[in-house]
Each structure stands twice: as C-alpha cells, then as structure tokens.
Amino acid sequence: MTTASECIEIRVDSRRLLDDRLNEAVKGLQRLAMLTGTHGILLTRHRPGHYTAALSDQVPFGMTRELVH
C-alpha cells in the first residue's frame, strides 16, 4: 500500500523536462523519507509523459522503485 501523505504528479511533453522533474521529485521525497526512515520512493508511469512519485511503505527505506502501470 502506498501512503497518500506525499505524492507528486508529473506531466511533461519532453524527455528533458521529464528527467529534470523526476530528479527534482525524488530529491524532495528523499528529504522527507529521511525524517522517518520507514518509506522508500515509488515512481509510477501511468502513460507517456504522466508519472507520480510517492513515498511508499512497500518500498524499503533508502530505495527507489519504478512501476509501469
């Protein structure tokens, strides 16, 4: 189960913007994850150009996983 407390939606039209936005989201979520030390980061691709990045209790602390929906 992914926690709903922190989820960032990312919608872009170019690969360059996607990389920048994903990196920015992961860095921000890493800072939040450090506060509790209990959640990792789950990146989900919903469709081309539409992603979410979220703290997840299903991902071990210190890890980032990618899910293609």
Secondary structure as UniProt FT lines:
FT   STRAND          2..11
FT   HELIX           15..36
FT   STRAND          40..47
FT   TURN            48..49
FT   STRAND          50..56
FT   TURN            57..58
FT   TURN            61..62
FT   STRAND          64..68
//
